[in-house]
Amino acid sequence: MKFWQKIYVFSILVFVIIFNAASIMVIERSHNRMLEQEINSALSQNMSIQSSVNAIVPILRIYDSIDYEKTVLTRIGNEFVGTNHEQRVYLDIRNQKNRVVFSNTDFPIPTQREELGKLGTDEIHYVLRDIGERTILFTSSMVDVNRTSYLFTYMVDVTSLYQDRVDQYRFFVQVDVVACFLYMLIMFFVSRGLTRSIDRLGRTAQVIAQGNFSERVQLKSKDEIGMLAYNFNNMAAVVEDTITELERNNQEKQRFINNFTHELNTPLTSIIAYANFMRTTKYDEETFLDGLNVIYSEGKRLQMLSMKLMNLIVLQEDQFEMEPHDLGAIIAEIKPALDMMAKEKQVTIVAKCEPGELRLEKDLIKVLIFNLVDNAIKASDEQQTITLRVVWHNGDCVLEVTDQGIGIAKEHQDKIFEPFYMVDKSRTRNGKGAGLGLALCQNVASVHNAVIRVNSNENQGTTVEVVFSLTHPKGGIKE
C-alpha cells in the first residue's frame, strides 16, 4: 500500500470512528435528558396526586364511607385526567384488594409489577415498560385513607421520545453517509497533494540511482518535506562531487599506470635490444662500446624513474619535521649543482634572493628546486637564462623559477602536475624525462602548506611560483 493510500485509509477510519462516536453520544445524551425530564415530571405529578388525596383525608375520616371514598377518589382521578388530556397520561387507582377504583388506561396493566415490591407509604417507584409497540412510564405510590391503602399508578406514554431517538439516528445515518463521502473526496486530494513531494523525491532518487547524479528535486516549500528535499539535494550534490572525485582519481590512477608502463617499457626495450644485438653479433669494440653506453644510459634512466617514484610514495606517507631555514641560503648551497645541470645546454642560472627564514624541510626543498630547475632547463634553448628569485610580499615568501623557453599551452597547464604527464613528449624523452618532476614539486609544496602558481605562454617562457604562507591551511595549485 502506498503512503498516500495509508494516509487516506487511516484518516477515514479515524474520522468515521470519532464522528460516529461523537454523534451517538450527542443523540443518547439528548434522549436521556428528555427522558429524565419526563421521569421527573411524572414523579412530580404523582406527588401532586398524593398531596390532593392527603388534603381530603380529614373529610373522608368524618364520613368514614367506602363508597364516599371511591366517589371522591374517582372525582380526583377524572379532574386530573381532564387537566392532562392532551399529554397522553393515564391514572389507575386500586384498593388493597387490587380492585379498580379509577382507571383511564387503554391497555392492559401487567399483573407482575416489580416496582411494587417493598413499596412503602409516601414512597414513589417508577419503571419503564414496553406494552405492545408503546413505551409507558409507570410511577406508583401508596396512600392510606381510613385504614384502607390505595395504589396510585400515574403513567405517561413516552413512545414519542424513543421515536424521536430513532428519527435522529435515521437522520444521522444520512448525514454520516454524506459527510463520509465528502471527507473521502477531500482527503483523496489532500493525501495525494501531501505525498506528491515525496513522490518527487522518490523519482529523483531513482534517476540518481540510474547514474544521473546531476538530477535534483525541484521543490520550494518551506515545510518539513521542503527541508527534506533541500537536505536531499545537498546530499545528492555531495554524492555527485564524491563520485566525480572518485572517477577523476580512478582516471588519474589508470593514466598513471599506463604512463608508468610506457615509461618503463621504453628503456627496457632499448636494454634488451642492445643486449641481444651484442649477444648475437661478432665482437667489435666500437659497436660493443656504443651498446654498453646505451644500456648504461637506459639503466640510469630506470634508476632515476624508480627514485622519483619512491620519493612520491615517501611524500604521501611520511611526516616531516620542519626547522627554520633561509631559502636563499639553500639555493646558494645547491647553486653549483644546478650550474652543472645547465652546463650541457650552456644555460645560465641567475639567483636573486631576499633574506628571511621559513620553517622548511631542507632536503625536500632541495628536491623541489632541483626539479623546477630541471624542467626549466629542458624547456630552454642554448644560451638562454633561468632566474631563481626569493621575494617577500605581505608576509608571504615567494620562490620564483623563470625560464625563456618554449612555454606551456593553456590546455596543458591544468595537467602538468599529474605523474608522467608530458607536454612535449619528444623533447622530454630526449632530455631523459619521465614527467614526474612537477608531481614531486606539488607534493613537496603540500607538505609545506604552500601553493604553486604557473604563469606561461607558448614561446614566451614560463614562471613557476611557490608561495609559502602562514595563512594557507593546505598546499595546492593556482594558475
GILINJO-V55683 format. One record per helix or strand. SS is the DSSP state (@ for helix, = for strand). FROM is the first residue (numbers start at 0). LEN is the number of residues. Records with the same first field share a line. If there is no record, write none. Layout:
BEGIN
SS: FROM-LEN ; FROM-LEN
END
This chain:
BEGIN
@: 2-61 ; 65-18 ; 84-3 ; 113-3 ; 158-51 ; 223-57 ; 284-33 ; 326-17 ; 361-18 ; 409-3 ; 424-6 ; 436-11
=: 88-7 ; 99-4 ; 120-1 ; 123-8 ; 133-12 ; 147-10 ; 322-4 ; 347-6 ; 356-4 ; 384-9 ; 395-8 ; 449-7 ; 461-7 ; 475-3
END
